[in-house]
């Protein structure tokens, strides 16, 4: 497998229908909004979904969520300790940070893609403090238009604990975005790819994960079919530095609403400005 030898930029256009794409725990788990009323999905949430898709594709992932983990480990330290080579470095008083990072990148797809901070104490004074910078960067997704949030009150009509009398109904709130179109951008940097061993084949798997981003992602806040990827735009430059800056490439995509109150993706105009010497792959979501 060959290390990535050319810069890549990408963009994803997705829609949300009667779902909470990314709740804000500091705001009663309401869908995230910026101060201008536009909806947001954090880069951390998007990376979580990409990691989940890569797990579904059979890739080894270090940062696994508890409800999706494929092993018996309950922490990153336990997952690291289970690797004999990394465990040996942790126990060594003269541990090599570079060797630790190299093995971690070879072992876990998400480490060589997004990077990772390792700060672990070892036995008898050993240990490592290693920061790996990954080549894949993801922006926060932002809605094309300001979003309207619908809130509904919910109740619980069963007891959580045993008792003679049924407890009073517990009141709560559930929030959703009735409809919104979001866009997020990203890039893959060749200099960082050389350091982590990120390959052309790895880039193809990232692309596949974006196309199928919401497969196997349903929850009570995001019912099946409520989140959909409509378009993935994938720019592959002809050199390591690229013919154009990422900012210029990302600006070449324009997503605008055609009506005052959009109700579906058909109410949006998705247009691309062609950039000299740079071809784009226009992929429909699945």
Secondary structure per residue as TSV (DSSP state, phi and psi in degrees):
chain	resnum	aa	ss	phi	psi
A	1	X	-	360.0	133.7
A	2	X	-	-96.4	139.6
A	3	X	B	-62.4	143.0
A	4	X	-	-52.9	125.4
A	5	X	-	-116.1	12.4
A	6	X	S	-152.4	147.3
A	7	X	-	-69.4	146.3
A	8	X	E	-131.0	136.9
A	9	X	E	-120.6	154.3
A	10	X	E	-150.7	161.9
A	11	X	E	-145.8	147.9
A	12	X	E	-129.9	129.6
A	13	X	E	-108.2	122.4
A	14	X	E	-134.6	161.3
A	15	X	E	-125.8	154.9
A	16	X	E	-125.9	130.0
A	17	X	E	-133.2	114.6
A	18	X	E	51.3	54.4
A	19	X	E	-150.8	163.2
A	20	X	-	-106.5	99.8
A	21	X	S	-68.5	-29.0
A	22	X	S	-165.5	98.5
A	23	X	E	-72.1	147.4
A	24	X	E	-100.6	109.5
A	25	X	G	-65.1	-19.0
A	26	X	G	-87.1	-1.0
A	27	X	G	-134.9	45.7
A	28	X	T	64.8	23.6
A	29	X	T	64.3	22.6
A	30	X	E	-67.6	151.9
A	31	X	E	-53.6	138.9
A	32	X	-	-64.0	138.7
A	33	X	B	-137.9	149.3
A	34	X	-	-89.1	-178.7
A	35	X	T	-68.5	-15.7
A	36	X	T	-93.9	2.8
A	37	X	S	90.4	2.6
A	38	X	E	-82.0	140.9
A	39	X	E	-73.9	151.9
A	40	X	E	-136.6	148.1
A	41	X	E	-124.8	120.6
A	42	X	-	-66.5	154.1
A	43	X	H	-61.2	-31.7
A	44	X	H	-64.8	-42.7
A	45	X	H	-64.2	-39.8
A	46	X	H	-66.8	-40.7
A	47	X	H	-64.9	-34.9
A	48	X	H	-60.7	-43.0
A	49	X	H	-67.6	-37.9
A	50	X	H	-64.9	-43.5
A	51	X	H	-59.2	-42.8
A	52	X	H	-61.5	-42.3
A	53	X	H	-65.6	-40.5
A	54	X	H	-64.5	-37.3
A	55	X	H	-60.7	-43.8
A	56	X	H	-61.4	-27.8
A	57	X	T	-85.4	1.5
A	58	X	T	91.7	11.7
A	59	X	-	-84.1	149.8
A	60	X	-	-79.0	124.6
A	61	X	-	-122.5	132.0
A	62	X	S	-78.7	-51.9
A	63	X	S	-88.0	89.4
A	64	X	-	-103.7	140.5
A	65	X	-	-77.1	152.1
A	66	X	T	-60.9	-33.9
A	67	X	T	-82.9	-4.0
A	68	X	T	-124.5	7.1
A	69	X	-	-69.2	146.1
A	70	X	S	-107.1	11.9
A	71	X	S	-139.7	-175.5
A	72	X	S	-95.7	6.9
A	73	X	-	-84.2	142.6
A	74	X	-	-109.0	4.8
A	75	X	S	-153.7	161.7
A	76	X	H	-64.3	-36.8
A	77	X	H	-61.8	-42.4
A	78	X	H	-64.3	-37.7
A	79	X	H	-67.1	-37.9
A	80	X	H	-69.6	-43.8
A	81	X	H	-61.4	-27.1
A	82	X	T	-72.1	-14.0
A	83	X	S	-87.6	115.9
A	84	X	H	-57.4	-38.9
A	85	X	H	-68.8	-42.2
A	86	X	H	-70.0	-37.3
A	87	X	H	-62.6	-37.9
A	88	X	H	-64.5	-41.4
A	89	X	H	-65.3	-41.4
A	90	X	H	-61.4	-33.1
A	91	X	H	-86.1	-7.1
A	92	X	-	-88.9	139.9
A	93	X	T	-76.2	-20.5
A	94	X	T	-114.5	52.8
A	95	X	-	-68.8	148.0
A	96	X	-	-103.6	115.6
A	97	X	H	-65.2	-39.6
A	98	X	H	-64.2	-42.1
A	99	X	H	-66.9	-39.9
A	100	X	H	-60.1	-48.0
A	101	X	H	-62.5	-40.3
A	102	X	H	-61.6	-46.5
A	103	X	H	-67.5	-40.8
A	104	X	H	-62.2	-41.1
A	105	X	H	-67.0	-38.1
A	106	X	H	-68.2	-30.4
A	107	X	H	-83.3	-43.1
A	108	X	-	-119.4	128.2
A	109	X	H	-61.4	-43.1
A	110	X	H	-69.8	-26.7
A	111	X	H	-69.7	-46.0
A	112	X	H	-76.1	-10.8
A	113	X	H	-93.9	-56.1
A	114	X	H	-101.8	-13.5
A	115	X	E	85.1	176.0
A	116	X	E	-170.6	146.5
A	117	X	E	-101.5	124.0
A	118	X	E	-111.4	120.5
A	119	X	E	-137.7	88.8
A	120	X	E	-124.4	140.3
A	121	X	E	-84.7	142.0
A	122	X	-	-104.3	177.4
A	123	X	G	-72.5	139.0
A	124	X	G	56.2	45.0
A	125	X	G	90.4	-5.8
A	126	X	-	-78.5	-168.6
A	127	X	E	133.5	179.5
A	128	X	E	-139.8	152.8
A	129	X	E	-137.1	97.9
A	130	X	E	-127.1	132.2
A	131	X	E	-114.6	120.6
A	132	X	E	-105.2	124.4
A	133	X	E	-94.9	123.3
A	134	X	-	-92.2	157.2
A	135	X	S	-79.9	-20.3
A	136	X	E	-93.0	118.8
A	137	X	E	-114.4	140.0
A	138	X	E	-123.9	132.6
A	139	X	-	-86.4	161.1
A	140	X	-	-65.3	136.4
A	141	X	E	-77.5	137.7
A	142	X	E	-128.9	140.3
A	143	X	E	-72.4	150.6
A	144	X	E	-69.2	-37.3
A	145	X	E	-122.7	160.5
A	146	X	E	-57.4	144.5
A	147	X	-	-99.5	151.2
A	148	X	-	-103.4	129.3
A	149	X	E	-105.6	126.6
A	150	X	E	-101.4	130.6
A	151	X	E	-117.8	133.5
A	152	X	E	-125.5	146.5
A	153	X	E	-89.5	137.9
A	154	X	E	-125.0	156.9
A	155	X	E	-130.2	157.7
A	156	X	E	-115.8	123.6
A	157	X	-	-112.3	20.1
A	158	X	S	-129.3	156.7
A	159	X	-	-79.0	138.8
A	160	X	S	-80.9	-31.3
A	161	X	S	-118.8	153.1
A	162	X	-	-67.0	147.5
A	163	X	-	-179.1	164.7
A	164	X	S	-72.0	-41.8
A	165	X	S	-106.6	142.2
A	166	X	-	-71.2	131.9
A	167	X	-	-67.5	158.8
A	168	X	-	-64.7	150.2
A	169	X	-	-56.9	133.9
A	170	X	E	-90.6	126.9
A	171	X	E	-91.4	146.2
A	172	X	E	-155.5	178.8
A	173	X	E	-128.8	145.4
A	174	X	E	-128.8	135.9
A	175	X	E	-121.9	149.4
A	176	X	E	-151.8	159.0
A	177	X	E	-98.6	120.7
A	178	X	E	-64.8	-45.0
A	179	X	E	-160.2	139.9
A	180	X	E	-163.7	148.5
A	181	X	E	-111.9	128.6
A	182	X	E	-118.0	154.2
A	183	X	E	-133.8	136.6
A	184	X	E	-135.8	156.7
A	185	X	E	-123.7	164.4
A	186	X	E	-162.9	170.7
A	187	X	E	-147.3	158.3
A	188	X	E	-126.9	119.2
A	189	X	-	-95.3	127.6
A	190	X	H	-72.7	-33.0
A	191	X	H	-62.7	-43.9
A	192	X	H	-69.4	-33.4
A	193	X	H	-62.1	-38.3
A	194	X	H	-64.0	-34.6
A	195	X	H	-75.8	-33.0
A	196	X	H	-99.2	-10.0
A	197	X	T	82.6	21.9
A	198	X	-	-70.3	129.1
A	199	X	B	-108.3	171.2
A	200	X	H	-61.5	-36.5
A	201	X	H	-66.2	-37.2
A	202	X	H	-62.4	-40.8
A	203	X	H	-61.6	-39.6
A	204	X	H	-63.5	-35.1
A	205	X	H	-72.5	-35.2
A	206	X	H	-61.2	-44.1
A	207	X	H	-59.9	-44.3
A	208	X	H	-63.2	-38.0
A	209	X	H	-66.6	-32.9
A	210	X	H	-70.0	-39.6
A	211	X	H	-64.0	-33.9
A	212	X	T	-113.2	34.1
A	213	X	T	-56.6	-35.3
A	214	X	T	-104.2	12.1
A	215	X	T	-70.3	137.1
A	216	X	T	59.8	35.9
A	217	X	-	-123.8	10.6
A	218	X	-	-68.9	147.5
A	219	X	-	-152.7	178.4
A	220	X	S	-63.7	-30.3
A	221	X	S	-81.5	-24.1
A	222	X	S	-131.8	79.1
A	223	X	-	-59.0	157.0
A	224	X	T	-54.1	127.2
A	225	X	T	88.7	-4.2
A	226	X	S	-82.0	-18.2
A	227	X	E	-119.5	130.8
A	228	X	E	-142.9	133.3
A	229	X	E	-86.7	123.8
A	230	X	E	-98.2	-40.6
A	231	X	E	-143.1	140.9
A	232	X	E	-122.6	124.0
A	233	X	E	-106.5	128.6
A	234	X	E	-129.1	107.5
A	235	X	E	-99.8	123.3
A	236	X	E	-112.1	114.1
A	237	X	-	-75.5	167.1
A	238	X	S	-94.5	2.9
A	239	X	S	-149.3	174.0
A	240	X	S	-66.2	-38.9
A	241	X	S	-88.7	-20.4
A	242	X	-	87.9	154.0
A	243	X	S	-76.9	-25.2
A	244	X	S	-136.8	156.7
A	245	X	-	-69.7	155.3
A	246	X	H	-60.9	-37.5
A	247	X	H	-60.5	-43.0
A	248	X	H	-67.6	-40.2
A	249	X	H	-63.4	-46.9
A	250	X	H	-64.1	-34.8
A	251	X	H	-69.0	-19.1
A	252	X	T	-70.9	-14.1
A	253	X	E	-95.3	129.2
A	254	X	E	-124.9	125.1
A	255	X	E	-123.6	114.7
A	256	X	E	-134.1	147.7
A	257	X	E	-80.3	141.6
A	258	X	S	-96.1	-14.7
A	259	X	S	-128.1	166.3
A	260	X	S	-69.2	-38.5
A	261	X	S	-126.0	86.8
A	262	X	-	-63.5	139.1
A	263	X	-	-118.1	-9.9
A	264	X	S	-159.7	170.2
A	265	X	G	-63.0	-25.9
A	266	X	G	-67.3	-14.3
A	267	X	G	-86.7	8.6
A	268	X	E	-119.5	145.3
A	269	X	E	-103.0	120.1
A	270	X	E	-109.7	114.2
A	271	X	E	-130.6	149.8
A	272	X	E	-123.3	133.9
A	273	X	-	-92.3	124.2
A	274	X	-	-70.7	133.6
A	275	X	B	-105.7	139.8
A	276	X	T	-60.9	126.5
A	277	X	T	75.9	9.1
A	278	X	B	-128.4	117.0
A	279	X	-	-94.5	149.7
A	280	X	E	-123.2	138.8
A	281	X	E	-95.1	119.8
A	282	X	E	-101.0	109.2
A	283	X	E	-117.3	130.9
A	284	X	E	-79.2	143.4
A	285	X	-	-69.2	162.4
A	286	X	-	-118.0	360.0
